[in-house]
Amino acid sequence: MKRFVVDCSVVMAWCFEDEADRHTDLVLDLLVDSEAIVPSIWLLEVANVLLVAERRKRLTEADSLQFVKLLNELPITIDQETSERAFSEILFIGRQQGLSSYDAAYLELAMREGAALATRDDGLKKAAEKCGVKLIKYR
C-alpha cells in the first residue's frame, strides 16, 4: 500500500494509550512503508482534541507538544484541495451519505485519490463501503 487516508479518530488513538487497539497500531505500522494523506481540516481536528484533552487534564501542554512533534515526523501529507471542494463534492457526499462535512472530507479524499481509508467511525465505515472505498482493517 502506497498511500491511504487516515482520519482523526485513528490518529488520536496514538496519543491516548487507553484508546489504542490492534487496528490503530496496524495503521501506525503501515506508515513505515506507506504515506498517509489527510484533508486540511485534519489539522484543526487534531488541535481541538489536544486542547480539550489539556482542559480536561488528560494531557499536559508538554504531552501535546510531544505528540505534535511525533505527527510532524510521520509521513502524513495534508491535501490542499479540501477547502476548494467543501461546497461541491464534500457537501454532496455529506448529504448523500448522511455524514458531517468533516467525515465527508475524508471520504471525498479517499474517493478522489483511489486510496483506502483508516477510520474508527462506524458511520464513516458504512458510507465508505457504500461508495466502494476500501477500508484498512485489522486481520
C-alpha positions in Angstrom: 0.0 0.0 0.0 1.5 3.3 -1.1 -1.0 5.9 0.2 -4.0 5.8 2.4 -6.3 8.3 4.1 -6.3 8.3 7.9 -8.9 10.2 10.0 -8.6 11.9 13.3 -10.2 9.1 15.2 -7.3 6.8 14.4 -4.6 9.4 14.8 -5.7 10.5 18.2 -5.7 6.9 19.4 -2.0 7.1 19.0 -2.0 9.9 21.6 -4.1 8.1 24.2 -3.0 4.7 25.3 -6.4 3.7 26.5 -7.9 4.3 23.1 -5.2 2.4 21.1 -6.0 -1.0 19.8 -4.8 -3.5 17.2 -6.4 -1.5 14.4 -4.8 1.8 15.3 -1.4 0.1 15.9 -1.7 -1.6 12.4 -2.3 1.8 10.8 0.7 3.4 12.6 2.8 0.4 11.5 1.7 1.0 7.8 3.5 4.3 7.9 6.8 2.6 7.9 6.4 1.8 4.2 3.4 4.0 3.2 2.2 7.6 3.3 -1.0 8.9 4.9 -3.0 11.7 3.4 -5.4 13.8 5.3 -7.8 16.7 4.4 -6.7 20.1 5.5 -9.4 20.1 8.3 -7.4 17.4 10.0 -5.0 19.9 11.5 -7.9 21.7 13.2 -9.4 18.5 14.4 -6.2 17.3 16.0 -5.6 20.7 17.6 -9.1 20.7 19.0 -8.8 17.2 20.5 -5.4 18.2 22.1 -6.9 21.5 23.5 -9.9 19.6 25.0 -7.7 17.0 26.5 -5.5 19.6 28.1 -8.5 21.4 29.6 -9.8 18.1 31.0 -6.3 17.4 32.4 -6.0 14.3 30.3 -2.8 15.8 28.7 -0.3 18.4 29.7 0.9 21.1 27.3 4.2 19.2 27.1 2.3 16.0 26.1 0.5 17.8 23.3 3.7 19.3 22.0 5.4 15.9 22.1 2.5 14.4 20.2 2.6 17.2 17.6 6.3 16.6 17.2 5.6 12.9 16.6 3.0 13.7 14.0 5.4 16.1 12.2 7.9 13.2 11.9 5.4 10.8 10.3 4.8 10.6 6.5 1.5 12.4 6.6 0.6 14.7 3.7 -2.0 17.4 4.0 -4.3 17.7 1.0 -4.7 21.3 -0.2 -7.8 20.8 -2.2 -10.2 20.1 0.7 -11.5 23.7 1.1 -12.0 24.1 -2.7 -14.3 21.1 -2.6 -16.3 22.0 0.5 -19.3 23.5 -1.2 -19.3 20.9 -4.0 -18.2 17.3 -3.7 -17.9 17.3 0.1 -21.3 18.9 0.6 -22.8 16.4 -1.9 -21.2 13.3 -0.3 -22.2 14.5 3.2 -25.8 15.0 2.1 -25.9 11.7 0.1 -24.3 9.6 2.9 -25.7 11.3 6.0 -22.2 12.4 7.1 -20.9 15.5 8.8 -18.8 17.7 6.5 -15.7 16.6 8.4 -16.3 12.9 7.7 -17.4 13.6 4.2 -14.0 15.4 3.6 -12.1 12.1 4.5 -14.4 10.1 2.3 -14.1 12.5 -0.6 -10.3 12.5 -0.3 -10.2 8.7 -0.3 -12.5 8.5 -3.4 -10.5 11.2 -5.3 -7.2 9.5 -4.5 -8.4 6.0 -5.0 -7.0 5.3 -1.6 -8.0 3.1 1.3 -9.5 4.7 4.4 -8.5 4.1 8.0 -11.2 5.2 10.5 -12.8 4.0 13.8 -16.0 5.8 13.0 -18.8 3.3 12.2 -20.9 5.8 10.1 -17.9 6.7 8.0 -17.0 3.0 7.6 -20.6 2.3 6.3 -20.5 5.2 3.9 -17.1 4.2 2.6 -18.3 0.7 1.9 -21.4 2.1 0.1 -19.1 4.2 -2.1 -16.7 1.4 -2.9 -13.8 2.8 -0.8 -11.6 0.1 0.7 -11.2 0.1 4.5 -8.0 -0.6 6.3 -8.9 -3.4 8.7 -7.1 -5.4 11.3 -6.9 -9.0 10.2 
